[in-house]
Amino acid sequence: MMATTCSARGVRLGDALQLLGCRRLHITLLFLVSTQLVGLYCIPANAQAPPQGPDPTKRNYTIYKQYEANALDSILQNWTQQNEELSRVLNWNTSYPHPCKVSAETALYNDSEYEGAWRGVLCTPILRTFTATGNFYDVSVTTLQLYGSNSSCGSDPVVTNVDYPQCDFTGIKGVLPPEIGNLTNLKYLWLLHNPKLTGPVPIEIWKLPNLVSIWLNNNSLIGTLPTSDDFNTSSNLKYIRLNNNNFSGSLRVSSQGILFASSLEWLDLSCNQLNGTVDFQGLNANADDGLSTLYLNNNNFSGTFSTGPSLNPKTLDLSNNAFIEIKFANYTGDTSSVYMPTLRYFFVSNNRLSGPFPTDTVNFMTGLHELDVSGNNYSGSLDFRGLDNISLNLNFSLMNFSNNNFDGSFYSGHFLNPVELDLSNNYFSNISFDVYNGTVDVYMPSLIYLHMENNNFSGKFPEQILNAPSLETLHADQNYFSSIQLPDIKYEKFSIYGGVFLTNNNIKEVEYASTEGPFTQYNLLYSYYFFLGGNPYCNNIDSLLLSRICRMDQSEELQFNVPQKLSTKIKIIIGTLTSTFGIILLIIALYVWKLMGRIQSLGIILKEFEKKEVKPNLYSYKDIKLATNNFDKRNKIGEGGFGVVYKGELLDGTVVAVKKLTISSTQMLSEFLNEIVVISCLKHRNLVKLKGCCLGDGDQRILVFEYVENKNLAEALLLHGDILENFEPPSLDWSTRFNIIIGIARGLLYLHEDSQSPVIHRDIKATNILLDKDYNAKIADFGLAYLFPTLDSEETHLTLMQIAGTRGYCSPEYAIQGHISTALDVYSFGILILEIISGRKCIDLYKSGEEVYLREWGWKLFEAGVLITLIDSKMKHSPSDLEAITRTISVALACVQYKAAKRPKMHDVIPMLLGNLPICNLHRTDEDGELLGGVASSSSTTRSDTTSSLWENDQRRIDECSLLSDIHEIELIARG
C-alpha cells in the first residue's frame, strides 16, 4: 500500500482506500474546496459502466477558486467604510468560505449562472465529471452586478426577501478598486446608477481577459478613456456603456487601428464631457460585423468627424455636440461611392454644421432609414434631383432638416420617398415635388407626414403636395401662401388625412374641387380636415363650410351664422300671415315639411353611410334595450365623464360594453355618423374596439364597444383601494407591468401618428386602460372628445376639463392655458408609468410633503440618486430587471417634464423604453428654473426647498382641471 497522504481531515490515502474496501482499483482524486478534500471515489475493475449524465438527485461537489474569494474580500475592505449596506443589505461579509458558496443540496446546472451568498455576485458552474457518488463542478465568478438606487423591502430594511436581492441598496460610494481585475473569469461587470461612485476606471479592469460586457453608465466616474494598449490582447469585449458620467479627454483609434478592442460591437459614450475631433480613418476593418452601434451624442466634441473606410455601424448618433464638418470616405472593398452601407440611423442634430447640405451623402448611404440634421446652420437649397441610388432604399422613414438656415428651394427629385419629411423652421421660399420614379401623377408614394411650417413659402400652394397618395398630415402654418386649390379626389381617400394645416398664412382665395360651388355635401364632408384659421379668407365667416375650414385645429368649436337671405325670407313670410288661421295652417305645414324632410334627410344620410368602405354596425334601440335588460342598474359596470357603461349580450351571444352618452352634442346627425366612421377606423390591438352605435330615441346616442373582461388597470394595481375595499388585486410582476406600459405606448403612438385620423386622447389615466385576459393593455375612450366639438369653446372650458382631464394627470399647459397637443397625452402617460411601477396613486393625500404628488416624489428620488426606491414592494422582479426598471422610470420623468417641448414624442418613447434610444438632459422645471408659480430662487434657499414650495402652489392650480369630476368619478369601463 502506498504511503502517500492527503491533507483532508488528516486522513491517510491508504487508510481511506481500506475504508472504502477497494482493492484492484482505478483511483480518481479530487481537488480541494478551499483547503478541504470534499471526497474521493474508486471504481472496481469489474464494476458496471458509469452513468451517462449528471444525476440532479445526487450530491453536488463544488470547487471554488480561493484567489477570487481573496479579490472580493479586498473589494469589500475597500468599500466597507462608506458602504455599510454591502454587509447589511447585500450580505457581503467574510463569514462565508467563498462568495459563491451554496449548500450541497442546491440545484446546479452546467454553464448556468446562479447568485451565491453575496448578492450581486453571480457564479457559473462548469461540470468537470460525475459519478455514482455525485456531480463535480468547477465554479467561477462570472458576473458582478450592483445597481444603485434599488427598491426597498418595506419598513424594516434589515429584513430582505429573495425576490428583491438588492433591495434598499442605494448605491456604491467610493471608487472602483483595482482588485476587480483579479476576477479573471469575469464576463459581465455591471455597476449602474451609483451617483456617488467616482474616480477613474482602473486599467486592471480593462485588462480582464474574459470580459464581454462592461456597463458603468449613470455613475460619476471621471478620467480619460482607455486605449487599445489598456486591453488584453485576446480581449472578447463586445459591449461598453460609459454614458452619463464625467469622462473627459478625446476619443482616439490606436496606431494598430483598434478602437478599444477589435471585438467591440456596441459603444455608448453619450452624455459625458469628451472633446476634440473624432477620426476613424485609421480604423481597421473587422472580419465580423464590427462596431454596429456608436453613441457619441451630448458631449463637447468639435471640429471634424471623419468616418474612414472601415466604419460601418447600423446606428451613429453625433447629436448635441459642436462638430463643424462631417467627412465621409468610400467603404472598404467597394469600387463605387458607398458610405457606411449598413448605416440605418444617422443623427447629427444640434451641431454647427454649415454651408450647403451634401445631398450626395444620402445617395451613397444605401441602407439609411432615419436621418436627422435638425438644429444646424445649413443654408442654400435642398436639391435631390440628381439622386439615383436612393431609389434602392424602400424603408426610408424620417428625414429631418428642421431648424436650419435653408433659404432657397426644395426639390424632391424622382426618387426621394420618406415616410416623414420635416422642413420646418427654415427660410425656404419654394418647394417642388417631382413624379416618383417616372410614374405619372404619383408624388412621394410613402409620404405620410410633411412639416413645412414657419418658412417663407408664398404664392399658390403646390397642388402636387396634396396629391401625394399616402399623405395624412401636412403642416404648412406660418407661411405666406396666398391661394389654394382643394384636390379633386374621392372623399373616401381624403377622409384618412390627419389634417392639412395652413393657418396664419395670407390665403385670400380657395378654389373648390367641385364645380357646383363650395356649399355642396361633397365639400362639407372633407372640409373637416382643412384648417385655414388666421387667413384673410376667413374674415367673414357666414357659412357652415367656412366655419369648418377656418378653424385653427380639430379642437376648435364650429361656429357659423345663419345666412342673411334665409332670415329675410322667414321675416317676409311671417309678416304676410296676419290671420290666426293662416298661422295655424303654416305651423302645421312647417311641421309636416320638417318631419318629411327629416325622414328624407335621414334616408339620404343612411344611404351615404352604407356606401362607406369601413363603417361600424348600426344597432336598433330595441336590440340595445334587450341586450342590457332595459339598461338595468345591475348591468351597470362604469360611469365616467361621457356617460354610463352597461354590460350587454346581443342576440348572437356576443358580450359587449354599451356606453349611453349623457352629454348632449350639437353635432348634426351626418357629422356624428362621420365621426363614428373615423373612430371606428382606429383599429389597433391596444385600443378598445368600437363595434357600432345606436341612435336611440330622439337625440339619444349610444356607442357599442367590445367587452374587455379583466377589469381595468386601476383595479389591477389597487390605485382606487379606498373605493374598492374588498377587492384583492393580483400581484403583477415586472414583466406583466412592462408589457402593459409598452402596450399603452404603442396604442398612443398609433393614435398620434399612425392612425388614419390622428387623435389626442386628453384623458389617459389608469381607469381608461382596460386589461384583457392576458393582461394586454387596451386604451378606452379615445376620440370621444370629437363627438362633442362645442366643449372646446371658452364658455365650456371648465366643462371640458371636467370631462377630458383628470386630477393628477393634467399637464401644466393644459390645466392652466387649455393648450392641447400630443404632449398632453405624453405627460399623462408618464404619470401612468410612475403609477404602474410604484403601485401608488398619482395623488395620495395620506402622504406628506412631496410624497403627496407622485410626479414630485419621482423627481426627488431622481435628484437624490435613489430612483428605484419608487418600485412597488409587491412587484416581483429579478436583479437583471433593474436596469430596465430604472430606464423605464427615467422615460416616465422625461414624459412629465414641465415644458411640453422637452417631452419626447411617442415614436421616441418606445425605443427609449426598449433601450434602443438614450435618455439625456432631464429637466424637472424649464431650462431657466421657471415653475408655474414663479422662478426658482438663486439665493441661499436650496433648490429642493424652492421647487417643493413652488410646486405645492402650482399643483393646486393644476388640480383645478378636473377637481369636481374627480370627486364623483368611478371609471370602470367594460370590466367584469
C-alpha positions, 0 to 999 in steps of 0.5 A, spaced: 500 500 500 502 506 498 504 511 503 502 517 500 497 522 504 492 527 503 491 533 507 483 532 508 481 531 515 488 528 516 486 522 513 491 517 510 490 515 502 491 508 504 487 508 510 481 511 506 482 506 500 481 500 506 475 504 508 472 504 502 474 496 501 477 497 494 482 493 492 484 492 484 482 499 483 482 505 478 483 511 483 480 518 481 482 524 486 479 530 487 481 537 488 480 541 494 474 546 496 478 551 499 483 547 503 478 541 504 478 534 500 470 534 499 471 526 497 474 521 493 471 515 489 474 508 486 471 504 481 472 496 481 475 493 475 469 489 474 464 494 476 458 496 471 459 502 466 458 509 469 452 513 468 451 517 462 449 524 465 449 528 471 444 525 476 440 532 479 438 527 485 445 526 487 450 530 491 453 536 488 461 537 489 463 544 488 470 547 487 471 554 488 477 558 486 480 561 493 484 567 489 477 570 487 474 569 494 481 573 496 479 579 490 472 580 493 474 580 500 479 586 498 473 589 494 469 589 500 475 592 505 475 597 500 468 599 500 466 597 507 467 604 510 462 608 506 458 602 504 455 599 510 449 596 506 454 591 502 454 587 509 447 589 511 443 589 505 447 585 500 450 580 505 457 581 503 461 579 509 467 574 510 463 569 514 462 565 508 468 560 505 467 563 498 462 568 495 459 563 491 458 558 496 451 554 496 449 548 500 450 541 497 443 540 496 442 546 491 440 545 484 446 546 479 446 546 472 452 546 467 454 553 464 448 556 468 449 562 472 446 562 479 447 568 485 451 565 491 451 568 498 453 575 496 448 578 492 450 581 486 455 576 485 453 571 480 457 564 479 457 559 473 458 552 474 462 548 469 461 540 470 468 537 470 465 529 471 460 525 475 459 519 478 455 514 482 457 518 488 455 525 485 456 531 480 463 535 480 463 542 478 468 547 477 465 554 479 467 561 477 465 568 478 462 570 472 458 576 473 458 582 478 452 586 478 450 592 483 445 597 481 444 603 485 438 606 487 434 599 488 427 598 491 426 597 498 423 591 502 418 595 506 419 598 513 424 594 516 430 594 511 434 589 515 429 584 513 430 582 505 426 577 501 429 573 495 425 576 490 428 583 491 436 581 492 438 588 492 433 591 495 434 598 499 441 598 496 442 605 494 448 605 491 456 604 491 460 610 494 467 610 493 471 608 487 472 602 483 478 598 486 483 595 482 482 588 485 476 587 480 481 585 475 483 579 479 476 576 477 479 573 471 473 569 469 469 575 469 464 576 463 459 581 465 461 587 470 455 591 471 455 597 476 449 602 474 446 608 477 451 609 483 451 617 483 456 617 488 461 612 485 467 616 482 474 616 480 477 613 474 476 606 471 482 602 473 486 599 467 486 592 471 479 592 469 480 593 462 485 588 462 480 582 464 481 577 459 474 574 459 470 580 459 464 581 454 460 586 457 462 592 461 456 597 463 458 603 468 453 608 465 449 613 470 455 613 475 460 619 476 466 616 474 471 621 471 478 620 467 480 619 460 478 613 456 482 607 455 486 605 449 487 599 445 494 598 449 489 598 456 486 591 453 488 584 453 490 582 447 485 576 446 480 581 449 472 578 447 469 585 449 463 586 445 459 591 449 461 598 453 456 603 456 460 609 459 454 614 458 452 619 463 458 620 467 464 625 467 469 622 462 473 627 459 479 627 454 478 625 446 476 619 443 482 616 439 483 609 434 490 606 436 496 606 431 494 598 430 487 601 428 483 598 434 478 602 437 478 599 444 478 592 442 477 589 435 471 585 438 467 591 440 460 591 437 456 596 441 459 603 444 455 608 448 459 614 450 453 619 450 452 624 455 459 625 458 464 631 457 469 628 451 472 633 446 476 634 440 475 631 433 473 624 432 477 620 426 476 613 424 480 613 418 485 609 421 480 604 423 481 597 421 476 593 418 473 587 422 472 580 419 465 580 423 460 585 423 464 590 427 462 596 431 454 596 429 452 601 434 456 608 436 453 613 441 457 619 441 451 624 442 451 630 448 458 631 449 463 637 447 466 634 441 468 639 435 471 640 429 471 634 424 468 627 424 471 623 419 468 616 418 474 612 414 473 606 410 472 601 415 466 604 419 460 601 418 455 601 424 447 600 423 446 606 428 451 613 429 448 618 433 453 625 433 447 629 436 448 635 441 455 636 440 459 642 436 462 638 430 463 643 424 464 638 418 462 631 417 467 627 412 465 621 409 470 616 405 468 610 400 467 603 404 472 598 404 472 593 398 467 597 394 469 600 387 463 605 387 461 611 392 458 607 398 458 610 405 457 606 411 452 601 407 449 598 413 448 605 416 440 605 418 440 611 423 444 617 422 443 623 427 447 629 427 442 634 430 444 640 434 451 641 431 454 647 427 454 644 421 454 649 415 454 651 408 450 647 403 447 640 405 451 634 401 445 631 398 450 626 395 451 623 402 444 620 402 445 617 395 451 613 397 448 611 404 444 605 401 441 602 407 439 609 411 432 609 414 432 615 419 436 621 418 436 627 422 440 634 421 435 638 425 438 644 429 444 646 424 446 652 420 445 649 413 443 654 408 442 654 400 437 649 397 435 642 398 436 639 391 435 631 390 434 631 383 440 628 381 439 622 386 439 615 383 441 610 388 436 612 393 431 609 389 434 602 392 432 604 399 424 602 400 424 603 408 426 610 408 422 613 414 424 620 417 428 625 414 429 631 418 432 638 416 428 642 421 431 648 424 436 650 419 438 656 415 435 653 408 433 659 404 432 657 397 428 651 394 426 644 395 426 639 390 424 632 391 427 629 385 424 622 382 426 618 387 426 621 394 420 617 398 420 618 406 415 616 410 416 623 414 419 629 411 420 635 416 422 642 413 420 646 418 423 652 421 427 654 415 427 660 410 425 656 404 421 660 399 419 654 394 418 647 394 417 642 388 415 635 388 417 631 382 413 624 379 416 618 383 420 614 379 417 616 372 410 614 374 405 619 372 401 623 377 404 619 383 408 624 388 412 621 394 408 614 394 410 613 402 409 620 404 405 620 410 407 626 414 410 633 411 412 639 416 413 645 412 411 650 417 414 657 419 418 658 412 417 663 407 413 659 402 408 664 398 404 664 392 399 658 390 400 652 394 403 646 390 397 642 388 402 636 387 403 636 395 396 634 396 396 629 391 401 625 394 397 618 395 399 616 402 399 623 405 395 624 412 398 630 415 401 636 412 403 642 416 404 648 412 402 654 418 406 660 418 407 661 411 405 666 406 401 662 401 396 666 398 391 661 394 389 654 394 386 649 390 382 643 394 384 636 390 379 633 386 379 626 389 374 621 392 372 623 399 373 616 401 381 617 400 381 624 403 377 622 409 384 618 412 388 625 412 390 627 419 389 634 417 392 639 412 394 645 416 395 652 413 393 657 418 396 664 419 398 664 412 395 670 407 390 665 403 385 670 400 382 665 395 380 657 395 378 654 389 373 648 390 374 641 387 367 641 385 364 645 380 357 646 383 360 651 388 363 650 395 356 649 399 355 642 396 355 635 401 361 633 397 365 639 400 362 639 407 364 632 408 372 633 407 372 640 409 373 637 416 380 636 415 382 643 412 384 648 417 385 655 414 384 659 421 388 666 421 387 667 413 384 673 410 379 668 407 376 667 413 374 674 415 367 673 414 365 667 416 357 666 414 357 659 412 357 652 415 363 650 410 367 656 412 366 655 419 369 648 418 375 650 414 377 656 418 378 653 424 385 653 427 385 645 429 380 639 430 379 642 437 376 648 435 368 649 436 364 650 429 361 656 429 357 659 423 351 664 422 345 663 419 345 666 412 342 673 411 337 671 405 334 665 409 332 670 415 329 675 410 325 670 407 322 667 414 321 675 416 317 676 409 313 670 410 311 671 417 309 678 416 304 676 410 300 671 415 296 676 419 290 671 420 290 666 426 288 661 421 293 662 416 298 661 422 295 655 424 295 652 417 303 654 416 305 651 423 302 645 421 305 645 414 312 647 417 311 641 421 309 636 416 315 639 411 320 638 417 318 631 419 318 629 411 324 632 410 327 629 416 325 622 414 328 624 407 334 627 410 335 621 414 334 616 408 339 620 404 344 620 410 343 612 411 344 611 404 351 615 404 353 611 410 352 604 407 356 606 401 362 607 406 368 602 405 369 601 413 363 603 417 361 600 424 354 596 425 348 600 426 344 597 432 336 598 433 334 601 440 330 595 441 336 590 440 340 595 445 334 595 450 334 587 450 341 586 450 342 590 457 335 588 460 332 595 459 339 598 461 338 595 468 342 598 474 345 591 475 348 591 468 351 597 470 359 596 470 362 604 469 360 611 469 365 616 467 365 623 464 361 621 457 356 617 460 354 610 463 357 603 461 352 597 461 354 590 460 350 587 454 349 580 450 346 581 443 342 576 440 348 572 437 351 571 444 356 576 443 358 580 450 359 587 449 360 594 453 354 599 451 356 606 453 349 611 453 352 618 452 349 623 457 352 629 454 348 632 449 352 634 442 350 639 437 353 635 432 348 634 426 346 627 425 351 626 418 357 629 422 356 624 428 355 618 423 362 621 420 365 621 426 363 614 428 366 612 421 373 615 423 373 612 430 371 606 428 377 606 423 382 606 429 383 599 429 389 597 433 390 591 438 391 596 444 385 600 443 378 598 445 374 596 439 368 600 437 363 595 434 357 600 432 352 605 435 345 606 436 341 612 435 336 611 440 330 615 441 330 622 439 337 625 440 339 619 444 346 616 442 349 610 444 356 607 442 357 599 442 364 597 444 367 590 445 367 587 452 374 587 455 373 582 461 379 583 466 377 589 469 381 595 468 388 597 470 386 601 476 383 595 479 389 591 477 394 595 481 389 597 487 390 605 485 382 606 487 383 601 494 379 606 498 373 605 493 374 598 492 375 595 499 374 588 498 377 587 492 384 583 492 388 585 486 393 580 483 400 581 484 403 583 477 410 582 476 415 586 472 414 583 466 406 583 466 407 591 468 412 592 462 408 589 457 402 593 459 406 600 459 409 598 452 402 596 450 399 603 452 405 606 448 404 603 442 396 604 442 398 612 443 403 612 438 398 609 433 393 614 435 398 620 434 401 618 428 399 612 425 392 612 425 388 614 419 385 620 423 390 622 428 387 623 435 389 626 442 386 622 447 386 628 453 384 623 458 389 617 459 389 615 466 389 608 469 381 607 469 381 608 461 386 602 460 382 596 460 386 589 461 384 583 457 385 576 459 392 576 458 393 582 461 394 586 454 393 593 455 387 596 451 386 604 451 378 606 452 375 612 450 379 615 445 376 620 440 370 621 444 372 628 445 370 629 437 363 627 438 362 633 442 366 639 438 362 645 442 366 643 449 372 646 446 369 653 446 371 658 452 364 658 455 365 650 456 372 650 458 371 648 465 366 643 462 371 640 458 376 639 463 371 636 467 370 631 462 377 630 458 382 631 464 383 628 470 386 630 477 393 628 477 394 627 470 393 634 467 399 637 464 401 644 466 399 647 459 393 644 459 390 645 466 392 652 466 392 655 458 387 649 455 393 648 450 392 641 447 397 637 443 400 630 443 404 632 449 398 632 453 397 625 452 405 624 453 405 627 460 399 623 462 402 617 460 408 618 464 404 619 470 401 612 468 408 609 468 410 612 475 403 609 477 404 602 474 411 601 477 410 604 484 403 601 485 401 608 488 396 613 486 398 619 482 395 623 488 395 620 495 393 625 500 395 620 506 402 622 504 406 628 506 410 633 503 412 631 496 410 624 497 403 627 496 404 628 488 407 622 485 410 626 479 414 630 485 416 624 489 419 621 482 423 627 481 426 627 488 428 620 488 431 622 481 435 628 484 437 624 490 440 618 486 435 613 489 430 612 483 428 605 484 426 606 491 419 608 487 418 600 485 412 597 488 414 592 494 409 587 491 412 587 484 416 581 483 422 582 479 429 579 478 436 583 479 437 583 471 430 587 471 433 593 474 436 596 469 430 596 465 426 598 471 430 604 472 430 606 464 423 605 464 422 610 470 427 615 467 422 615 460 416 616 465 420 623 468 422 625 461 414 624 459 412 629 465 417 634 464 414 641 465 415 644 458 411 640 453 417 641 448 422 637 452 417 631 452 419 626 447 414 624 442 411 617 442 415 614 436 421 616 441 418 613 447 418 606 445 425 605 443 427 609 449 423 604 453 426 598 449 433 601 450 434 602 443 434 610 444 438 614 450 435 618 455 439 625 456 438 632 459 432 631 464 429 637 466 424 637 472 422 645 471 424 649 464 431 650 462 431 657 466 428 654 473 421 657 471 415 653 475 408 655 474 408 659 480 414 663 479 422 662 478 426 658 482 430 662 487 438 663 486 439 665 493 441 661 499 434 657 499 436 650 496 433 648 490 429 642 493 426 647 498 424 652 492 421 647 487 417 643 493 414 650 495 413 652 488 410 646 486 405 645 492 402 652 489 402 650 482 399 643 483 393 646 486 392 650 480 393 644 476 388 640 480 383 645 478 382 641 471 378 636 473 377 637 481 369 636 481 369 630 476 374 627 480 370 627 486 364 623 483 368 619 478 368 611 478 371 609 471 370 602 470 369 601 463 367 594 460 370 590 466 367 584 469 
